[in-house]
Structure formats: C-alpha cells, structure tokens
C-alpha cells in the first residue's frame, strides 16, 4: 500500500484512498466511510494488505472500491506458511499452475 490519503467527505465522515501495488501492476483503491469504520485501523503506509472489493470502470482509469481489508499474518521466524490462492477454473492453464508452483 502506497500513497495513503485520509480525508473527510462533505458529511464529515472519514474515508481513504491508496494505491495497491504488486510486482506487476498498481490500482487506486477507495475506502468509503462504512468500510473505513470497520477496517480503517488496518491502513498504514507500506502495509501489506489483501483487499476484497469491486472494480469501478465508470471513469477512464479503473479503480477498486474496497469492501473488506485484511492484513495477512507473515512468518517472521523463517518458517514458511501456506498461502491459499483461488483461481477461477476457466483461467487455470498449465503455465499458470507452473508459475504458482515455482513461486
């Protein structure tokens, strides 16, 4: 998470925006007041987060509207932990399986 910005709406409710990045892409994320009340405490610059949301394509740039924000537990003692990855069956290819196994 980068470029974290908190601001107030016209109604005086707190919301936030940030950029969610991985090694290949980045997307702007909007956290509206209802979601901010429940998950806002997890927002901090450079935090590793998982965002469940919906894509907003109304403007030229695609945006993600956050519905749920979690922070994964990261192993700090050198122990590897299992990561669950959900991939739609229609998107599953041999090359994708190979890439996931090699990661």
Secondary structure, 3 states (H helix, E strand, C coil): CEEEEEEECCCCCEEEEEEEECCCCEEEEEECHHHHHHHHHHCCCCCCCEEEEEEECCCCCCEEEEEEEECCCCCCCCCCCCCCCCCCHHHCCHHHHHHHHHC
